[in-house]
């Protein structure tokens, strides 16, 4: 993925996650990622796709609710990771999903500080 596309998408994710305590920017599988307490909760897969950590029941519900935004491939079947079409999701929905993924992965002590 060209760096400028990568940078723009990462900047969007950082902006939408700045309200969350303990978010760190790092890498996962060689691509930019957001982590909390060292645990991955969101990463850029490619210029068009995000990988968001989510409980399996939530993942299934989101795919049913909005298959134009959320989906999975065989590689992610059975794993608590959801694929998102980055261009199809608006900032309000993406910020909500980022917050939920953060809650899913953040330690209890940190979640309590967030409310």
C-alpha positions as CSV (number, residue, x, y, z in Angstrom):
1,X,0.0,0.0,0.0
2,X,1.4,3.4,-0.9
3,X,2.6,5.3,2.2
4,X,0.4,8.3,1.6
5,X,-2.8,6.2,1.7
6,X,-1.5,4.3,4.7
7,X,-0.7,7.6,6.5
8,X,-4.1,9.1,5.7
9,X,-5.9,6.1,7.0
10,X,-3.7,5.9,10.1
11,X,-4.3,9.6,10.8
12,X,-8.1,9.0,10.6
13,X,-7.8,6.1,13.1
14,X,-5.6,8.1,15.5
15,X,-8.0,11.1,15.3
16,X,-11.0,8.8,16.0
17,X,-9.3,7.1,18.9
18,X,-7.7,10.1,20.6
19,X,-10.4,10.1,23.3
20,X,-9.4,6.7,24.5
21,X,-6.8,6.3,27.3
22,X,-3.7,4.2,26.7
23,X,-3.9,3.9,22.9
24,X,-0.5,3.2,21.3
25,X,0.3,3.2,17.6
26,X,2.4,0.2,16.5
27,X,2.4,-2.4,13.9
28,X,0.8,-5.8,13.3
29,X,1.7,-8.1,10.4
30,X,3.8,-5.3,9.1
31,X,1.0,-2.7,8.9
32,X,0.0,0.2,11.2
33,X,-2.1,-0.8,14.2
34,X,-3.7,0.6,17.3
35,X,-3.1,-1.2,20.6
36,X,-4.0,-0.9,24.2
37,X,-1.7,-2.3,26.9
38,X,0.2,-4.0,24.1
39,X,-2.9,-5.8,22.8
40,X,-4.0,-5.2,19.2
41,X,-7.6,-3.9,18.7
42,X,-7.4,-2.4,15.2
43,X,-5.1,-2.6,12.3
44,X,-4.8,-1.5,8.7
45,X,-4.9,-4.6,6.4
46,X,-4.5,-2.6,3.2
47,X,-5.6,0.7,1.7
48,X,-9.3,-0.4,1.6
49,X,-9.6,-2.7,4.7
50,X,-9.4,-2.5,8.4
51,X,-9.2,-5.4,10.8
52,X,-11.2,-4.8,14.0
53,X,-11.2,-7.0,17.1
54,X,-14.7,-7.9,18.2
55,X,-16.4,-10.8,20.1
56,X,-17.7,-13.4,17.7
57,X,-21.4,-12.7,18.4
58,X,-20.9,-9.0,17.8
59,X,-19.0,-9.8,14.6
60,X,-21.9,-11.9,13.3
61,X,-24.4,-9.3,14.2
62,X,-22.5,-6.5,12.5
63,X,-22.0,-8.5,9.3
64,X,-25.8,-9.3,9.2
65,X,-26.7,-5.7,10.0
66,X,-24.4,-4.0,7.4
67,X,-22.7,-6.4,5.0
68,X,-21.7,-3.4,2.8
69,X,-19.4,-2.2,5.6
70,X,-18.5,-5.4,7.6
71,X,-17.5,-8.8,6.3
72,X,-15.1,-11.7,6.8
73,X,-13.1,-14.0,4.6
74,X,-12.3,-17.6,5.3
75,X,-9.0,-16.6,6.9
76,X,-10.9,-14.7,9.7
77,X,-13.8,-17.2,10.1
78,X,-14.0,-18.3,13.7
79,X,-11.7,-15.6,15.0
80,X,-12.7,-12.5,16.9
81,X,-11.6,-10.2,14.1
82,X,-14.0,-8.3,11.7
83,X,-13.1,-6.8,8.4
84,X,-14.3,-3.3,7.6
85,X,-14.4,-1.6,4.2
86,X,-12.7,1.7,5.2
87,X,-14.3,3.9,2.6
88,X,-17.8,2.6,3.4
89,X,-17.9,3.5,7.1
90,X,-18.5,7.0,8.3
91,X,-16.4,8.6,11.1
92,X,-19.2,8.4,13.7
93,X,-19.7,4.7,13.2
94,X,-16.0,4.0,12.9
95,X,-15.4,5.9,16.2
96,X,-18.1,3.8,17.9
97,X,-16.5,0.6,16.6
98,X,-13.0,1.7,17.7
99,X,-14.3,2.4,21.1
100,X,-16.0,-1.0,21.4
101,X,-12.9,-2.8,20.2
102,X,-10.8,-0.8,22.7
103,X,-13.2,-1.9,25.5
104,X,-12.9,-5.5,24.3
105,X,-9.1,-5.5,24.6
106,X,-8.3,-2.9,27.3
107,X,-7.5,-4.1,30.8
108,X,-10.3,-3.7,33.4
109,X,-8.4,-1.1,35.3
110,X,-8.0,1.1,32.2
111,X,-11.7,0.6,31.2
112,X,-12.7,1.8,34.6
113,X,-10.9,5.1,34.1
114,X,-12.8,5.6,30.8
115,X,-16.2,5.0,32.4
